[in-house]
Amino acid sequence: MVPRIVAALACAALGCSAGQWEIGAAGGYGIYRNGTIFASAGQAAAGIRNRFVISAAMGEDLYQHLSGEFRYTYHDGDPFIEKGGVQSNLQGQSHAFHYDLLFHSRPREARIRPFFAAGLGAKWFRVTGPDNPIQPLHSIGLLTATNETRPLVSAGGGIKVTIRPHVRLRLDFRDYITPFPKKLIQPAPFGTARGILHQFTPLVGVSFE
């Protein structure tokens, strides 16, 4: 009885009505703010290359100003270590899985709906190529053919524009924030990696209600 009362009060406060499902896909580009490896042999930039992304989402627009969605994002970026004109590289990619809450500034019936988004999930860094036997910066850090999963924080926002009944154009921006993948990109002995990885990701897509 008590849970039903709490749910009814929350529903009244948020303007609850029948939920609407939304599914969509998008494409964009992932721009990384990477980290740095510090070792006795020097320091080098390290992280993931900027490349294209493909994303898909499914969510429920349950309240007038609040919705939630599951989102998957593929990023075709290679892990690297670089100092000056010298670099090491491995073929790789990443897969982000997360659930976001979307806070809309306008009600569901509005044609244009800006929103803020925040969520949690995980990112799987996957190596798709063989080990690189030639790594000139091995005294600073080493790239390994090791897949690694790291926790993920998703933050950003966007805008939904209804272009015809049940069809929306979506412009999204996400910052995918993860700890440095130290198993994939290993500092040299007695070295350390510093920095949080940010994948700044603008997306353009279409969703269907």
C-alpha beads as a LAMMPS data file, in Angstrom:
LAMMPS data file: protein, C-alpha beads

209 atoms
208 bonds

1 atom types
1 bond types

-500.0 500.0 xlo xhi
-500.0 500.0 ylo yhi
-500.0 500.0 zlo zhi

Masses

1 110.0

Atoms # bond

1 1 1 0.000 0.000 0.000
2 1 1 2.743 2.463 0.979
3 1 1 4.746 1.968 -2.293
4 1 1 1.567 2.691 -4.281
5 1 1 0.946 5.911 -2.361
6 1 1 4.576 7.017 -2.871
7 1 1 4.362 6.230 -6.582
8 1 1 1.090 8.148 -6.904
9 1 1 2.547 11.214 -5.150
10 1 1 5.681 11.130 -7.335
11 1 1 3.543 10.757 -10.425
12 1 1 1.407 13.752 -9.461
13 1 1 4.473 15.891 -8.730
14 1 1 6.128 15.087 -12.069
15 1 1 3.020 15.292 -14.225
16 1 1 2.893 11.583 -15.015
17 1 1 0.917 10.294 -17.972
18 1 1 1.024 7.297 -20.279
19 1 1 4.590 6.547 -21.321
20 1 1 5.838 6.799 -24.895
21 1 1 8.724 4.712 -26.239
22 1 1 11.425 6.151 -28.455
23 1 1 14.095 4.346 -30.467
24 1 1 16.773 5.938 -32.617
25 1 1 20.237 5.896 -34.142
26 1 1 22.917 8.533 -34.639
27 1 1 26.393 9.163 -35.982
28 1 1 29.118 11.572 -34.935
29 1 1 32.728 12.029 -33.969
30 1 1 34.634 11.257 -30.771
31 1 1 37.223 13.851 -29.714
32 1 1 39.441 12.755 -26.828
33 1 1 41.042 14.665 -24.008
34 1 1 43.732 12.130 -23.136
35 1 1 46.165 11.480 -20.296
36 1 1 49.922 11.540 -19.712
37 1 1 52.412 8.841 -18.723
38 1 1 55.280 9.895 -16.446
39 1 1 58.353 7.637 -16.209
40 1 1 62.061 7.913 -15.432
41 1 1 62.741 8.024 -19.209
42 1 1 60.436 11.021 -19.659
43 1 1 56.771 11.708 -20.247
44 1 1 54.430 11.057 -23.165
45 1 1 50.839 11.684 -24.179
46 1 1 48.702 8.548 -24.085
47 1 1 45.087 7.664 -24.751
48 1 1 42.717 7.016 -27.639
49 1 1 42.712 8.504 -31.157
50 1 1 39.863 10.695 -32.387
51 1 1 37.578 8.811 -34.783
52 1 1 33.945 8.428 -35.879
53 1 1 31.171 7.057 -33.644
54 1 1 27.899 5.193 -34.215
55 1 1 25.221 5.208 -31.528
56 1 1 21.778 3.722 -30.823
57 1 1 19.312 4.474 -28.042
58 1 1 15.997 3.200 -26.698
59 1 1 14.063 5.058 -24.025
60 1 1 10.727 5.788 -22.430
61 1 1 9.278 9.298 -22.245
62 1 1 7.268 8.600 -19.093
63 1 1 6.875 12.085 -17.586
64 1 1 6.389 15.560 -19.012
65 1 1 9.900 16.718 -18.102
66 1 1 11.791 13.500 -17.363
67 1 1 12.660 10.490 -19.501
68 1 1 15.229 7.728 -19.419
69 1 1 17.101 5.821 -22.105
70 1 1 19.622 3.060 -22.653
71 1 1 22.354 4.072 -25.106
72 1 1 25.125 2.171 -26.878
73 1 1 27.997 4.016 -28.588
74 1 1 30.743 2.522 -30.769
75 1 1 33.968 4.527 -31.193
76 1 1 36.560 3.461 -33.766
77 1 1 39.627 4.837 -31.966
78 1 1 43.091 3.280 -31.578
79 1 1 45.077 3.386 -28.312
80 1 1 48.393 5.231 -28.628
81 1 1 51.467 6.589 -26.859
82 1 1 53.180 9.626 -28.379
83 1 1 56.112 11.889 -27.652
84 1 1 57.119 14.508 -30.174
85 1 1 57.133 12.838 -33.586
86 1 1 57.563 9.328 -32.136
87 1 1 54.503 7.181 -31.504
88 1 1 53.255 3.680 -30.744
89 1 1 49.843 2.517 -31.923
90 1 1 47.491 -0.491 -31.746
91 1 1 44.309 -1.100 -33.711
92 1 1 41.355 -0.793 -31.350
93 1 1 37.854 0.422 -30.634
94 1 1 35.572 1.058 -27.679
95 1 1 31.982 0.180 -26.794
96 1 1 30.062 2.348 -24.302
97 1 1 26.904 1.079 -22.563
98 1 1 25.003 3.408 -20.241
99 1 1 21.624 4.517 -18.901
100 1 1 20.841 8.262 -18.926
101 1 1 18.176 10.414 -17.342
102 1 1 17.022 13.217 -19.646
103 1 1 15.684 16.392 -18.037
104 1 1 13.527 18.291 -20.562
105 1 1 12.900 22.030 -20.254
106 1 1 9.668 21.805 -22.267
107 1 1 6.719 19.363 -22.071
108 1 1 6.285 16.315 -24.253
109 1 1 3.870 18.032 -26.671
110 1 1 6.379 20.764 -27.602
111 1 1 7.882 20.576 -31.078
112 1 1 11.351 21.638 -29.852
113 1 1 12.583 20.112 -26.578
114 1 1 16.042 20.993 -25.202
115 1 1 17.325 18.659 -22.501
116 1 1 20.182 17.903 -20.139
117 1 1 21.402 14.311 -19.759
118 1 1 23.393 12.419 -17.131
119 1 1 24.001 8.733 -16.577
120 1 1 26.238 5.840 -15.575
121 1 1 27.539 2.769 -17.347
122 1 1 30.688 1.063 -18.581
123 1 1 33.094 1.326 -21.501
124 1 1 34.820 -1.692 -23.026
125 1 1 38.163 -0.902 -24.671
126 1 1 38.838 -3.643 -27.230
127 1 1 42.049 -4.349 -29.166
128 1 1 41.302 -5.550 -32.700
129 1 1 44.840 -5.891 -34.065
130 1 1 47.892 -8.002 -33.119
131 1 1 50.578 -6.977 -30.652
132 1 1 52.899 -4.288 -31.969
133 1 1 56.468 -5.654 -31.599
134 1 1 57.985 -2.270 -32.463
135 1 1 57.201 0.186 -29.669
136 1 1 59.919 2.859 -29.575
137 1 1 58.485 4.408 -26.393
138 1 1 58.525 1.191 -24.340
139 1 1 60.794 2.832 -21.738
140 1 1 57.885 5.203 -20.950
141 1 1 54.853 3.016 -21.608
142 1 1 53.699 -0.108 -23.403
143 1 1 50.557 -0.869 -25.408
144 1 1 49.228 -4.369 -24.716
145 1 1 46.712 -6.497 -26.637
146 1 1 44.499 -6.540 -23.532
147 1 1 40.804 -5.727 -23.530
148 1 1 39.745 -3.612 -20.571
149 1 1 36.422 -2.470 -19.079
150 1 1 36.216 0.777 -17.116
151 1 1 33.327 2.545 -15.327
152 1 1 31.711 5.349 -17.295
153 1 1 30.018 8.644 -16.450
154 1 1 27.918 10.182 -19.222
155 1 1 27.036 13.899 -19.155
156 1 1 25.743 16.341 -21.727
157 1 1 22.561 17.461 -23.390
158 1 1 20.876 18.117 -26.663
159 1 1 17.687 19.021 -28.444
160 1 1 14.819 17.023 -29.951
161 1 1 12.901 18.502 -32.888
162 1 1 9.703 16.882 -34.186
163 1 1 9.939 16.948 -37.984
164 1 1 6.794 14.889 -38.647
165 1 1 4.371 12.860 -36.504
166 1 1 6.335 10.282 -34.458
167 1 1 9.669 11.261 -36.077
168 1 1 12.292 13.430 -34.350
169 1 1 15.598 14.937 -35.371
170 1 1 18.062 14.700 -32.460
171 1 1 21.189 16.743 -31.842
172 1 1 23.125 15.337 -28.895
173 1 1 26.394 16.100 -27.172
174 1 1 27.947 13.697 -24.669
175 1 1 31.074 13.699 -22.569
176 1 1 32.022 10.070 -21.853
177 1 1 34.279 10.129 -18.787
178 1 1 36.391 7.102 -17.804
179 1 1 39.455 6.367 -15.662
180 1 1 42.699 5.820 -17.570
181 1 1 42.898 2.219 -18.983
182 1 1 46.162 1.192 -17.281
183 1 1 46.003 -2.459 -18.380
184 1 1 45.690 -1.540 -22.044
185 1 1 48.197 1.337 -21.832
186 1 1 50.751 0.300 -19.219
187 1 1 53.247 2.776 -17.735
188 1 1 56.864 1.558 -17.550
189 1 1 58.026 0.122 -14.202
190 1 1 57.955 2.818 -11.493
191 1 1 56.027 5.063 -13.886
192 1 1 52.490 6.355 -13.530
193 1 1 49.601 7.448 -15.733
194 1 1 47.648 10.572 -14.849
195 1 1 44.476 12.020 -16.227
196 1 1 40.836 11.121 -16.727
197 1 1 39.816 10.308 -20.306
198 1 1 37.064 12.495 -21.790
199 1 1 35.442 11.507 -25.070
200 1 1 33.627 14.641 -26.275
201 1 1 31.026 13.363 -28.731
202 1 1 28.651 15.420 -30.905
203 1 1 25.905 13.284 -32.474
204 1 1 23.247 13.808 -35.155
205 1 1 20.453 11.279 -35.433
206 1 1 16.808 10.413 -35.972
207 1 1 14.434 8.778 -33.489
208 1 1 10.992 7.226 -33.874
209 1 1 8.200 7.352 -31.306

Bonds

1 1 1 2
2 1 2 3
3 1 3 4
4 1 4 5
5 1 5 6
6 1 6 7
7 1 7 8
8 1 8 9
9 1 9 10
10 1 10 11
11 1 11 12
12 1 12 13
13 1 13 14
14 1 14 15
15 1 15 16
16 1 16 17
17 1 17 18
18 1 18 19
19 1 19 20
20 1 20 21
21 1 21 22
22 1 22 23
23 1 23 24
24 1 24 25
25 1 25 26
26 1 26 27
27 1 27 28
28 1 28 29
29 1 29 30
30 1 30 31
31 1 31 32
32 1 32 33
33 1 33 34
34 1 34 35
35 1 35 36
36 1 36 37
37 1 37 38
38 1 38 39
39 1 39 40
40 1 40 41
41 1 41 42
42 1 42 43
43 1 43 44
44 1 44 45
45 1 45 46
46 1 46 47
47 1 47 48
48 1 48 49
49 1 49 50
50 1 50 51
51 1 51 52
52 1 52 53
53 1 53 54
54 1 54 55
55 1 55 56
56 1 56 57
57 1 57 58
58 1 58 59
59 1 59 60
60 1 60 61
61 1 61 62
62 1 62 63
63 1 63 64
64 1 64 65
65 1 65 66
66 1 66 67
67 1 67 68
68 1 68 69
69 1 69 70
70 1 70 71
71 1 71 72
72 1 72 73
73 1 73 74
74 1 74 75
75 1 75 76
76 1 76 77
77 1 77 78
78 1 78 79
79 1 79 80
80 1 80 81
81 1 81 82
82 1 82 83
83 1 83 84
84 1 84 85
85 1 85 86
86 1 86 87
87 1 87 88
88 1 88 89
89 1 89 90
90 1 90 91
91 1 91 92
92 1 92 93
93 1 93 94
94 1 94 95
95 1 95 96
96 1 96 97
97 1 97 98
98 1 98 99
99 1 99 100
100 1 100 101
101 1 101 102
102 1 102 103
103 1 103 104
104 1 104 105
105 1 105 106
106 1 106 107
107 1 107 108
108 1 108 109
109 1 109 110
110 1 110 111
111 1 111 112
112 1 112 113
113 1 113 114
114 1 114 115
115 1 115 116
116 1 116 117
117 1 117 118
118 1 118 119
119 1 119 120
120 1 120 121
121 1 121 122
122 1 122 123
123 1 123 124
124 1 124 125
125 1 125 126
126 1 126 127
127 1 127 128
128 1 128 129
129 1 129 130
130 1 130 131
131 1 131 132
132 1 132 133
133 1 133 134
134 1 134 135
135 1 135 136
136 1 136 137
137 1 137 138
138 1 138 139
139 1 139 140
140 1 140 141
141 1 141 142
142 1 142 143
143 1 143 144
144 1 144 145
145 1 145 146
146 1 146 147
147 1 147 148
148 1 148 149
149 1 149 150
150 1 150 151
151 1 151 152
152 1 152 153
153 1 153 154
154 1 154 155
155 1 155 156
156 1 156 157
157 1 157 158
158 1 158 159
159 1 159 160
160 1 160 161
161 1 161 162
162 1 162 163
163 1 163 164
164 1 164 165
165 1 165 166
166 1 166 167
167 1 167 168
168 1 168 169
169 1 169 170
170 1 170 171
171 1 171 172
172 1 172 173
173 1 173 174
174 1 174 175
175 1 175 176
176 1 176 177
177 1 177 178
178 1 178 179
179 1 179 180
180 1 180 181
181 1 181 182
182 1 182 183
183 1 183 184
184 1 184 185
185 1 185 186
186 1 186 187
187 1 187 188
188 1 188 189
189 1 189 190
190 1 190 191
191 1 191 192
192 1 192 193
193 1 193 194
194 1 194 195
195 1 195 196
196 1 196 197
197 1 197 198
198 1 198 199
199 1 199 200
200 1 200 201
201 1 201 202
202 1 202 203
203 1 203 204
204 1 204 205
205 1 205 206
206 1 206 207
207 1 207 208
208 1 208 209
